[in-house]
């Protein structure tokens, strides 16, 4: 598999390392506008692009992949307010987009547990709900895309919550997401249900970035030859 890496930070380097171990070929690495000017034309020779860049450049990177007729697997978050626009463009241009707030297989199992727990706890509104996410200090967006998905899934299922906030909640219908930044933390997510008598919580802790890299490469392998818009649930079910 010939891969173009769009974004060459910590995740890009981890994906490169694992791709080499799997005997894939990295034919292009783009990390700056200068890289696009010098080598961007090579994108068309890739079988797939894996995009882990920054929220301010991800949209242009996706559009460049559409223009080059290259499937793109996107792990960058912080751009979902433009998601519908990109989905419409992908369908209009008959291109391929695979996006996920988190490529870890464990996290995607965690998503399912979160939904099932929210359904069960919808009967017990004496429990207040809280979400917390902790990441490395280099992470730009807050809350994380994973925390937003956890919160949105709860809101969809639990009648006691109608919106999430990334600050102390002031009304009962708000689901508070706490964002914490520490050095060298790949990612920890917690959902808590607390009452006067006890606390119930579910937690996922990433030990390193290898799980995210593995999931992104699995998605890249899976999406080749497909057209349309896909998420992890499409690959895993």
Buried (B, 14 or more C-beta within 10 A) or exposed (E): BBBBBBBBEBBBBBBBBBBEEEEBEBBBBBBEEEBBEEBBEBBBEBBBBBBBBBBEBBBEBBBBBBEBEBBBBBBBBBBBEEEEEBBEBBEEEEBBBBBBBBBBBBBBEBBEEBBEBBEEBBEEBEBBBBBBBBBBEEBEBBBBBBBBBBBBBBBEBBEBBEEBBBEEBEEEEBBBBBBEEEEEBBBBBBBBBBEEEEEBEBEBEBEEBBBBBBBBBBBBBBBEEEBBBBBBEBBBE
